[in-house]
Amino acid sequence: MGHRGILWLAWSEDAGTLNQMTTTGAKPVGAVDEAGAARAVQQMFDSIAPRYDLLNHVLSASVDRLWWWQTARRFRKVLADPDAAVLDVCCGTGHMTRALLKGRPHGARPILAADFAREMLRRGARRFDARKAGEPSAVALEADALHLPLRSASLDLIVTAFGFRNLANYEAGLKEFARVLKPGGQLGILDFSEPGGLVGKAYAVYFRRVLPAIGRLICGKDGPYNYLPASVAKFPPPAEMLDLMRASGYTDCTWQPYTFGIAGLYTGVRGDAG
Ligand SMILES: C[S@@+](CC[C@H](N)C(=O)[O-])C[C@H]1O[C@@H](n2cnc3c(N)ncnc32)[C@H](O)[C@@H]1O
């Protein structure tokens, strides 16, 4: 039981080739239910974990660093409060968490960094453990975003980067986040989007053809980097996502496009009704 720096709370895994079937959430081909879909997503990330950081930086030409930083900056006020309870969910290898930590003052409450893919989280935990004594810190938590082992109305901020799109049920994810956020607590969802116009056309060629080929080369397998463009194509477009957020208990919902709309940040505030 246990690896240094990680709270082990959940999950085992199973296999599956990934695809998405509806806009309700990510689904593996052949999955009969949401639990099976989630296990396939979990297993995919466990299998690519050793190459994940390299692939990410190569495939995004390191623009992902800018997106994490812009997201953290958007929440700088709440991050500056040392008592704020902050969760980075679907934290993976911890890059978003690290950007959030830059906004935390010394002596601040540690950030909770949760993921259900143990191999991804283990790498994130190593990053957090390597921080110097006294620096703002993070605690790794092995947990499913749809069933967070956290008290209701206990968090001031939830951020998730490139993870939300992979949830087996988007509405259930938004509702679970609303459950654990305090009334007035903030949510930030950073994820890919499909830009329109000429940029969109050029990007589509890269995203659907070049990216899977490079991914296959570095990673040695087909599935994950075919899944990425397919999952983005099936992800609700901004207007639909904003409607879903409002219907799930959030107010002041916004979408801020990043880099011609290749990615973007959704924000919302947990309303009083939850
Ligand atoms: C593309 S990675 C993003 C990692 C990190 N946030 C980043 O920006 O690099 C997506 C992560 O979401 C996690 N994930 C997907 N569904 C999840 C769920 N239901 N519960 C917890 N983590 C989940 C995966 O395990 C994976 O580590």
The ligand as an SDF file (V2000), in Angstrom:
LIG
                    3D

 27 29  0  0  0  0  0  0  0  0999 V2000
   -4.3470   15.1120  -20.8660 C   0  0  0  0  0  0  0  0  0  0  0  0
   -3.9860   14.7340  -19.1920 S   0  0  0  0  0  0  0  0  0  0  0  0
   -3.7760   16.3390  -18.5000 C   0  0  0  0  0  0  0  0  0  0  0  0
   -2.8550   16.3640  -17.3300 C   0  0  0  0  0  0  0  0  0  0  0  0
   -2.5260   17.7450  -16.7640 C   0  0  0  0  0  0  0  0  0  0  0  0
   -3.6760   18.3990  -16.2050 N   0  0  0  0  0  0  0  0  0  0  0  0
   -1.8960   18.6230  -17.8260 C   0  0  0  0  0  0  0  0  0  0  0  0
   -2.4180   19.7220  -18.0970 O   0  0  0  0  0  0  0  0  0  0  0  0
   -0.8490   18.2150  -18.3750 O   0  0  0  0  0  0  0  0  0  0  0  0
   -5.5760   14.2520  -18.5910 C   0  0  0  0  0  0  0  0  0  0  0  0
   -5.5360   13.6520  -17.2140 C   0  0  0  0  0  0  0  0  0  0  0  0
   -6.8760   13.5240  -16.7600 O   0  0  0  0  0  0  0  0  0  0  0  0
   -6.9480   12.3430  -15.9820 C   0  0  0  0  0  0  0  0  0  0  0  0
   -8.3460   11.9190  -15.8700 N   0  0  0  0  0  0  0  0  0  0  0  0
   -9.2050   11.6500  -16.8740 C   0  0  0  0  0  0  0  0  0  0  0  0
  -10.3950   11.2850  -16.3660 N   0  0  0  0  0  0  0  0  0  0  0  0
  -10.2780   11.3340  -15.0130 C   0  0  0  0  0  0  0  0  0  0  0  0
  -11.1660   11.0710  -13.9280 C   0  0  0  0  0  0  0  0  0  0  0  0
  -12.4140   10.6570  -14.1400 N   0  0  0  0  0  0  0  0  0  0  0  0
  -10.7180   11.2370  -12.6790 N   0  0  0  0  0  0  0  0  0  0  0  0
   -9.4480   11.6390  -12.4340 C   0  0  0  0  0  0  0  0  0  0  0  0
   -8.5610   11.8810  -13.4090 N   0  0  0  0  0  0  0  0  0  0  0  0
   -8.9720   11.7300  -14.6930 C   0  0  0  0  0  0  0  0  0  0  0  0
   -6.0690   11.3570  -16.7310 C   0  0  0  0  0  0  0  0  0  0  0  0
   -5.6940   10.2800  -15.9230 O   0  0  0  0  0  0  0  0  0  0  0  0
   -4.9170   12.2490  -17.1570 C   0  0  0  0  0  0  0  0  0  0  0  0
   -3.8700   12.2310  -16.2270 O   0  0  0  0  0  0  0  0  0  0  0  0
  1  2  1  0
  2  3  1  0
  2 10  1  0
  3  4  1  0
  4  5  1  0
  5  6  1  0
  5  7  1  0
  7  8  2  0
  7  9  1  0
 10 11  1  0
 11 12  1  0
 11 26  1  0
 12 13  1  0
 13 14  1  0
 13 24  1  0
 14 15  1  0
 14 23  1  0
 15 16  2  0
 16 17  1  0
 17 18  1  0
 17 23  2  0
 18 19  1  0
 18 20  2  0
 20 21  1  0
 21 22  2  0
 22 23  1  0
 24 25  1  0
 24 26  1  0
 26 27  1  0
M  CHG  2   2   1   9  -1
M  END
$$$$
